[in-house]
């Protein structure tokens, strides 16, 4: 078991079982979510609770080792960092807005825009999954 996996139960509980980037619920997807290093080890990030986030495979694989993305104006922005907010769930709503009818997530800030673009949060399959969870009353 990796060091990060030792923290899984705490991280899942802290995140309410939802991807901390796109808010999909792990239980509603049928896949095991990843434990993401918010700041990757290659950029000096540690395997500690304050640097780990619950991430669906789509967000985690799109993010990789990146810490920045481009906003709608083409400017480099840091990616959304859940650990800068307490509680982290509230921080999500500072950077993102979800359309409860369509499941599309929009950026409320340049950081939100860059994160949505880089992580491909509104890819058709992910919007579809989010829409199904919304219809079932399972919004994360």
N, CA, C and O of each residue as an XYZ file, in Angstrom:
560
protein
N       0.842     -1.179      0.000
C       0.000      0.000      0.000
C       0.887      1.242      0.000
O       1.809      1.365      0.807
N       0.592      2.157     -0.918
C       1.380      3.379     -0.999
C       1.068      4.279      0.196
O       0.057      4.103      0.875
N       1.941      5.228      0.435
C       1.733      6.156      1.548
C       0.429      6.933      1.356
O      -0.310      7.148      2.317
N       0.143      7.353      0.125
C      -1.089      8.091     -0.141
C      -2.312      7.234      0.185
O      -3.284      7.740      0.745
N      -2.279      5.951     -0.156
C      -3.425      5.070      0.087
C      -3.763      4.946      1.565
O      -4.911      4.679      1.917
N      -2.788      5.134      2.419
C      -3.051      5.079      3.865
C      -4.009      6.189      4.289
O      -4.674      6.084      5.320
N      -4.075      7.246      3.492
C      -4.937      8.391      3.801
C      -6.298      8.317      3.105
O      -7.134      9.199      3.302
N      -6.535      7.282      2.298
C      -7.741      7.244      1.446
C      -9.030      7.515      2.216
O      -9.814      8.371      1.805
N      -9.265      6.825      3.296
C     -10.528      6.970      4.025
C     -10.746      8.423      4.476
O     -11.855      8.948      4.375
N      -9.712      9.049      4.959
C      -9.812     10.447      5.397
C     -10.075     11.361      4.204
O     -10.911     12.261      4.280
N      -9.364     11.130      3.106
C      -9.498     11.989      1.917
C     -10.893     11.846      1.303
O     -11.509     12.843      0.925
N     -11.387     10.621      1.205
C     -12.724     10.403      0.654
C     -13.769     11.077      1.551
O     -14.692     11.723      1.054
N     -13.624     10.928      2.847
C     -14.565     11.559      3.774
C     -14.519     13.071      3.688
O     -15.559     13.729      3.663
N     -13.325     13.620      3.643
C     -13.166     15.081      3.551
C     -13.807     15.615      2.275
O     -14.378     16.706      2.275
N     -13.713     14.849      1.184
C     -14.258     15.276     -0.109
C     -15.738     14.926     -0.267
O     -16.350     15.267     -1.279
N     -16.305     14.261      0.709
C     -17.696     13.846      0.587
C     -17.904     12.825     -0.511
O     -19.011     12.684     -1.031
N     -16.845     12.109     -0.868
C     -16.932     11.085     -1.908
C     -16.975     11.637     -3.321
O     -17.238     10.892     -4.266
N     -16.719     12.940     -3.484
C     -16.798     13.574     -4.808
C     -15.419     14.005     -5.286
O     -14.554     14.371     -4.491
N     -15.232     13.953     -6.603
C     -14.009     14.489     -7.193
C     -13.908     15.947     -6.791
O     -14.863     16.709     -6.947
N     -12.769     16.331     -6.280
C     -12.611     17.703     -5.795
C     -12.389     18.708     -6.922
O     -12.259     19.906     -6.667
N     -12.346     18.228     -8.167
C     -12.249     19.114     -9.327
C     -13.601     19.239    -10.039
O     -14.091     20.352    -10.230
N     -14.203     18.123    -10.431
C     -15.435     18.183    -11.242
C     -16.686     17.816    -10.467
O     -17.786     17.930    -11.007
N     -16.559     17.381     -9.222
C     -17.659     17.072     -8.309
C     -18.448     15.808     -8.646
O     -19.502     15.581     -8.050
N     -17.978     14.977     -9.579
C     -18.628     13.683     -9.786
C     -18.472     12.853     -8.520
O     -17.440     12.916     -7.852
N     -19.499     12.077     -8.191
C     -19.436     11.210     -7.016
C     -18.833      9.866     -7.387
O     -19.215      9.257     -8.386
N     -17.896      9.414     -6.583
C     -17.240      8.133     -6.832
C     -18.264      6.992     -6.872
O     -18.205      6.146     -7.764
N     -19.188      6.960     -5.927
C     -20.157      5.868     -5.871
C     -21.087      5.850     -7.081
O     -21.655      4.808     -7.407
N     -21.246      6.990     -7.749
C     -22.114      7.051     -8.901
C     -21.426      6.744    -10.218
O     -22.066      6.758    -11.269
N     -20.115      6.464    -10.174
C     -19.378      6.230    -11.414
C     -18.993      4.777    -11.631
O     -18.796      4.358    -12.771
N     -18.882      4.009    -10.571
C     -18.473      2.612    -10.706
C     -16.975      2.419    -10.858
O     -16.523      1.317    -11.169
N     -16.195      3.477    -10.642
C     -14.733      3.365    -10.711
C     -14.127      3.913     -9.422
O     -14.742      4.724     -8.729
N     -12.930      3.466     -9.116
C     -12.213      3.969     -7.950
C     -11.500      5.260     -8.320
O     -10.756      5.307     -9.299
N     -11.727      6.297     -7.543
C     -11.081      7.572     -7.797
C      -9.626      7.541     -7.347
O      -9.230      6.724     -6.515
N      -8.850      8.439     -7.911
C      -7.421      8.539     -7.611
C      -7.180      9.493     -6.451
O      -8.014     10.340     -6.135
N      -6.030      9.337     -5.832
C      -5.575     10.297     -4.838
C      -4.540     11.175     -5.533
O      -3.421     10.743     -5.810
N      -4.931     12.393     -5.802
C      -4.124     13.331     -6.585
C      -3.231     14.162     -5.681
O      -3.666     14.660     -4.642
N      -1.981     14.303     -6.090
C      -1.096     15.269     -5.444
C      -1.437     16.635     -6.046
O      -1.154     16.880     -7.219
N      -2.036     17.519     -5.260
C      -2.420     18.842     -5.759
C      -1.187     19.529     -6.342
O      -1.223     20.045     -7.458
N      -0.115     19.529     -5.588
C       1.187     19.962     -6.101
C       1.982     18.678     -6.313
O       2.335     18.007     -5.343
N       2.270     18.326     -7.566
C       2.932     17.050     -7.861
C       4.301     16.927     -7.174
O       4.976     17.930     -6.940
N       4.700     15.700     -6.856
C       6.012     15.494     -6.249
C       7.146     16.126     -7.058
O       8.105     16.643     -6.483
N       7.042     16.088     -8.382
C       8.073     16.680     -9.232
C       8.183     18.193     -9.088
O       9.192     18.792     -9.461
N       7.130     18.807     -8.542
C       7.136     20.262     -8.317
C       7.327     20.573     -6.836
O       7.094     21.696     -6.391
N       7.757     19.556     -6.074
C       8.031     19.764     -4.655
C       6.899     19.378     -3.729
O       7.009     19.567     -2.518
N       5.805     18.838     -4.269
C       4.678     18.435     -3.435
C       4.981     17.185     -2.633
O       5.708     16.302     -3.088
N       4.428     17.120     -1.456
C       4.645     15.988     -0.553
C       3.408     15.096     -0.516
O       2.317     15.511     -0.905
N       3.592     13.879     -0.047
C       2.476     12.957      0.138
C       1.958     13.141      1.555
O       2.232     12.345      2.453
N       1.190     14.231      1.724
C       0.611     14.579      3.013
C      -0.864     14.894      2.809
O      -1.289     15.181      1.690
N      -1.639     14.842      3.873
C      -3.062     15.137      3.779
C      -3.334     16.503      3.168
O      -4.297     16.672      2.420
N      -2.498     17.470      3.482
C      -2.754     18.822      2.973
C      -2.323     19.001      1.519
O      -2.427     20.103      0.982
N      -1.840     17.936      0.871
C      -1.483     18.016     -0.542
C      -2.151     16.918     -1.370
O      -1.794     16.710     -2.530
N      -3.105     16.226     -0.787
C      -3.798     15.166     -1.510
C      -5.272     15.527     -1.683
O      -5.892     16.106     -0.792
N      -5.816     15.175     -2.841
C      -7.218     15.441     -3.144
C      -7.821     14.220     -3.822
O      -7.130     13.475     -4.517
N      -9.111     14.026     -3.613
C      -9.822     12.963     -4.315
C     -10.104     13.444     -5.726
O     -10.639     14.536     -5.917
N      -9.747     12.640     -6.711
C      -9.873     13.046     -8.112
C     -10.395     11.885     -8.940
O      -9.893     10.766     -8.839
N     -11.411     12.157     -9.766
C     -11.879     11.113    -10.678
C     -10.752     10.819    -11.669
O      -9.875     11.658    -11.874
N     -10.768      9.649    -12.277
C      -9.700      9.329    -13.232
C      -9.575     10.352    -14.361
O      -8.461     10.672    -14.778
N     -10.699     10.869    -14.860
C     -10.639     11.846    -15.951
C      -9.875     13.095    -15.566
O      -9.012     13.558    -16.311
N     -10.193     13.643    -14.397
C      -9.487     14.854    -13.950
C      -8.022     14.554    -13.651
O      -7.135     15.311    -14.044
N      -7.774     13.451    -12.959
C      -6.412     13.134    -12.563
C      -5.504     12.865    -13.751
O      -4.369     13.339    -13.787
N      -5.994     12.111    -14.719
C      -5.169     11.794    -15.882
C      -4.944     13.023    -16.758
O      -3.867     13.184    -17.332
N      -5.950     13.893    -16.865
C      -5.774     15.120    -17.651
C      -4.799     16.069    -16.963
O      -4.038     16.766    -17.634
N      -4.814     16.104    -15.648
C      -3.940     16.999    -14.891
C      -2.491     16.534    -14.934
O      -1.580     17.337    -15.136
N      -2.285     15.247    -14.745
C      -0.914     14.737    -14.724
C      -0.058     15.490    -13.719
O      -0.444     15.645    -12.561
N       1.093     15.954    -14.157
C       2.015     16.690    -13.286
C       1.903     18.203    -13.454
O       2.769     18.946    -12.990
N       0.855     18.655    -14.107
C       0.737     20.082    -14.391
C       0.169     20.851    -13.202
O      -0.627     20.316    -12.431
N       0.571     22.077    -13.063
C       0.084     22.951    -11.993
C      -0.526     24.235    -12.538
O      -1.040     25.055    -11.778
N      -0.469     24.408    -13.854
C      -1.012     25.608    -14.490
C      -1.771     25.228    -15.753
O      -1.560     24.169    -16.344
N      -2.664     26.135    -16.144
C      -3.394     25.979    -17.391
C      -3.666     27.362    -17.963
O      -3.261     28.371    -17.386
N      -4.352     27.404    -19.097
C      -4.663     28.677    -19.751
C      -6.116     29.055    -19.497
O      -7.014     28.222    -19.622
N      -6.343     30.324    -19.137
C      -7.703     30.808    -18.969
C      -8.283     31.174    -20.334
O      -7.637     30.951    -21.358
N      -9.484     31.727    -20.360
C     -10.148     32.029    -21.632
C      -9.436     33.113    -22.433
O      -9.651     33.232    -23.639
N      -8.590     33.902    -21.775
C      -7.822     34.945    -22.473
C      -6.444     34.444    -22.893
O      -5.648     35.206    -23.443
N      -6.157     33.165    -22.638
C      -4.868     32.600    -23.015
C      -3.745     32.886    -22.030
O      -2.575     32.661    -22.339
N      -4.092     33.382    -20.842
C      -3.072     33.654    -19.812
C      -2.895     32.432    -18.925
O      -3.851     31.722    -18.614
N      -1.635     32.203    -18.520
C      -1.332     31.090    -17.623
C      -1.883     31.398    -16.231
O      -1.698     32.487    -15.688
N      -2.563     30.403    -15.679
C      -3.148     30.525    -14.340
C      -2.823     29.262    -13.548
O      -2.682     28.185    -14.126
N      -2.703     29.392    -12.228
C      -2.558     28.169    -11.429
C      -3.850     27.375    -11.483
O      -4.930     27.947    -11.623
N      -3.742     26.061    -11.373
C      -4.937     25.227    -11.308
C      -5.592     25.387     -9.939
O      -4.948     25.783     -8.967
N      -6.865     25.075     -9.884
C      -7.612     25.134     -8.631
C      -6.924     24.276     -7.574
O      -6.619     23.106     -7.808
N      -6.685     24.872     -6.413
C      -6.037     24.178     -5.305
C      -7.019     24.126     -4.135
O      -7.227     25.121     -3.441
N      -7.608     22.970     -3.931
C      -8.600     22.765     -2.890
C      -8.079     23.090     -1.498
O      -8.832     23.535     -0.632
N      -6.809     22.869     -1.291
C      -6.259     23.017      0.048
C      -6.056     24.484      0.448
O      -5.671     24.764      1.584
N      -6.308     25.409     -0.460
C      -6.205     26.834     -0.117
C      -7.478     27.350      0.529
O      -7.538     28.511      0.932
N      -8.506     26.498      0.635
C      -9.806     26.915      1.148
C     -10.224     26.029      2.311
O      -9.964     24.826      2.314
N     -10.864     26.628      3.283
C     -11.355     25.873      4.425
C     -12.776     26.328      4.724
O     -12.961     27.462      5.166
N     -13.771     25.508      4.505
C     -13.662     24.134      4.008
C     -13.416     24.106      2.499
O     -13.796     25.028      1.778
N     -12.788     23.056      2.045
C     -12.406     22.972      0.628
C     -13.621     22.988     -0.288
O     -13.550     23.517     -1.397
N     -14.740     22.412      0.160
C     -15.953     22.373     -0.659
C     -16.437     23.794     -0.969
O     -16.873     24.071     -2.086
N     -16.360     24.682      0.007
C     -16.760     26.073     -0.205
C     -15.872     26.730     -1.250
O     -16.359     27.511     -2.067
N     -14.589     26.432     -1.239
C     -13.660     26.998     -2.212
C     -14.042     26.665     -3.642
O     -13.815     27.463     -4.551
N     -14.626     25.478     -3.848
C     -15.035     25.085     -5.192
C     -16.021     26.105     -5.761
O     -15.927     26.484     -6.929
N     -16.955     26.540     -4.935
C     -17.986     27.471     -5.393
C     -17.463     28.887     -5.611
O     -18.164     29.719     -6.189
N     -16.277     29.167     -5.170
C     -15.661     30.464     -5.468
C     -15.089     30.492     -6.881
O     -14.959     31.561     -7.478
N     -14.749     29.321     -7.418
C     -14.089     29.238     -8.718
C     -14.951     28.642     -9.836
O     -14.633     28.795    -11.015
N     -16.041     27.965     -9.465
C     -16.841     27.243    -10.456
C     -18.337     27.457    -10.230
O     -18.792     27.705     -9.114
N     -19.085     27.352    -11.331
C     -20.546     27.399    -11.292
C     -21.046     26.258    -12.164
O     -20.590     26.088    -13.295
N     -21.987     25.474    -11.635
C     -22.543     24.372    -12.410
C     -23.961     24.730    -12.848
O     -24.751     25.265    -12.069
N     -24.262     24.431    -14.085
C     -25.626     24.579    -14.590
C     -26.354     23.291    -14.206
O     -26.054     22.223    -14.739
N     -27.301     23.392    -13.291
C     -27.978     22.209    -12.768
C     -28.883     21.530    -13.782
O     -29.320     20.401    -13.557
N     -29.174     22.197    -14.897
C     -29.985     21.577    -15.948
C     -29.133     20.805    -16.948
O     -29.527     19.731    -17.405
N     -27.964     21.351    -17.290
C     -27.139     20.729    -18.325
C     -25.961     19.934    -17.779
O     -25.447     19.046    -18.459
N     -25.526     20.242    -16.560
C     -24.342     19.594    -15.995
C     -23.040     20.228    -16.430
O     -21.968     19.745    -16.065
N     -23.108     21.303    -17.206
C     -21.906     22.002    -17.659
C     -21.394     22.880    -16.524
O     -22.168     23.556    -15.846
N     -20.079     22.859    -16.329
C     -19.440     23.684    -15.302
C     -18.735     24.845    -15.987
O     -17.996     24.649    -16.953
N     -18.963     26.049    -15.487
C     -18.321     27.258    -15.999
C     -17.342     27.774    -14.950
O     -17.514     27.530    -13.756
N     -16.317     28.486    -15.403
C     -15.380     29.093    -14.491
C     -15.907     30.426    -13.983
O     -16.347     31.264    -14.771
N     -15.865     30.623    -12.681
C     -16.248     31.899    -12.084
C     -15.030     32.801    -11.932
O     -15.160     33.996    -11.664
N     -13.840     32.216    -12.106
C     -12.580     32.948    -12.012
C     -11.650     32.447    -13.108
O     -11.933     31.446    -13.766
N     -10.549     33.147    -13.299
C      -9.549     32.706    -14.273
C      -8.964     31.347    -13.867
O      -8.672     30.515    -14.726
N      -8.798     31.128    -12.577
C      -8.312     29.830    -12.082
C      -9.306     28.732    -12.452
O      -8.910     27.658    -12.904
N     -10.596     29.002    -12.258
C     -11.627     28.041    -12.629
C     -11.610     27.749    -14.117
O     -11.705     26.590    -14.521
N     -11.490     28.788    -14.941
C     -11.442     28.608    -16.399
C     -10.268     27.728    -16.805
O     -10.424     26.799    -17.597
N      -9.092     28.027    -16.258
C      -7.892     27.259    -16.612
C      -8.032     25.799    -16.189
O      -7.607     24.894    -16.907
N      -8.621     25.580    -15.034
C      -8.799     24.215    -14.526
C      -9.783     23.442    -15.393
O      -9.538     22.285    -15.732
N     -10.890     24.076    -15.751
C     -11.896     23.423    -16.602
C     -11.281     23.022    -17.939
O     -11.494     21.910    -18.423
N     -10.526     23.928    -18.524
C      -9.930     23.656    -19.834
C      -8.902     22.529    -19.762
O      -8.976     21.571    -20.531
N      -7.953     22.640    -18.850
C      -6.881     21.649    -18.772
C      -7.414     20.269    -18.398
O      -6.996     19.268    -18.979
N      -8.326     20.206    -17.441
C      -8.830     18.920    -16.970
C      -9.964     18.379    -17.837
O     -10.481     17.292    -17.578
N     -10.352     19.134    -18.865
C     -11.411     18.704    -19.782
C     -12.688     18.348    -19.020
O     -13.345     17.348    -19.310
N     -13.016     19.175    -18.057
C     -14.143     18.924    -17.168
C     -15.472     18.854    -17.919
O     -16.397     18.175    -17.472
N     -15.578     19.545    -19.049
C     -16.828     19.525    -19.806
C     -16.767     18.652    -21.056
O     -17.500     18.884    -22.017
N     -15.895     17.649    -21.040
C     -15.879     16.664    -22.129
C     -17.258     16.001    -22.152
O     -17.854     15.797    -21.095
N     -17.774     15.663    -23.330
C     -19.133     15.128    -23.432
C     -19.450     13.974    -22.477
O     -20.517     13.959    -21.862
N     -18.553     13.026    -22.351
C     -18.839     11.875    -21.480
C     -18.925     12.293    -20.011
O     -19.687     11.708    -19.241
N     -18.156     13.287    -19.630
C     -18.163     13.733    -18.237
C     -19.389     14.590    -17.943
O     -19.954     14.511    -16.852
N     -19.800     15.404    -18.906
C     -21.033     16.178    -18.735
C     -22.216     15.208    -18.646
O     -23.121     15.398    -17.834
N     -22.201     14.180    -19.478
C     -23.265     13.169    -19.454
C     -23.340     12.499    -18.076
O     -24.423     12.369    -17.507
N     -22.201     12.080    -17.548
C     -22.167     11.433    -16.234
C     -22.641     12.391    -15.144
O     -23.380     11.994    -14.242
N     -22.222     13.636    -15.226
C     -22.638     14.631    -14.235
C     -24.150     14.874    -14.333
O     -24.838     14.997    -13.319
N     -24.653     14.939    -15.576
C     -26.093     15.154    -15.795
C     -26.894     13.990    -15.202
O     -27.928     14.215    -14.572
N     -26.438     12.766    -15.394
C     -27.132     11.610    -14.810
C     -27.140     11.694    -13.281
O     -28.152     11.401    -12.645
N     -26.017     12.091    -12.701
C     -25.966     12.223    -11.255
C     -26.888     13.340    -10.767
O     -27.528     13.204     -9.725
N     -26.956     14.435    -11.509
C     -27.874     15.519    -11.153
C     -29.326     15.045    -11.202
O     -30.105     15.324    -10.291
N     -29.688     14.324    -12.274
C     -31.051     13.810    -12.413
C     -31.415     12.836    -11.295
O     -32.571     12.763    -10.877
N     -30.430     12.098    -10.820
C     -30.665     11.131     -9.742
C     -30.594     11.779     -8.355
O     -30.777     11.107     -7.340
N     -30.328     13.084     -8.321
C     -30.226     13.772     -7.039
C     -28.930     13.488     -6.321
O     -28.863     13.588     -5.096
N     -27.895     13.134     -7.068
C     -26.605     12.770     -6.479
C     -25.536     13.830     -6.729
O     -24.363     13.485     -6.872
N     -25.900     15.089     -6.786
C     -24.897     16.109     -7.053
C     -23.908     16.148     -5.916
O     -24.281     16.220     -4.745
N     -22.610     16.098     -6.284
C     -21.523     16.081     -5.303
C     -21.188     17.451     -4.859
O     -20.293     17.630     -4.032
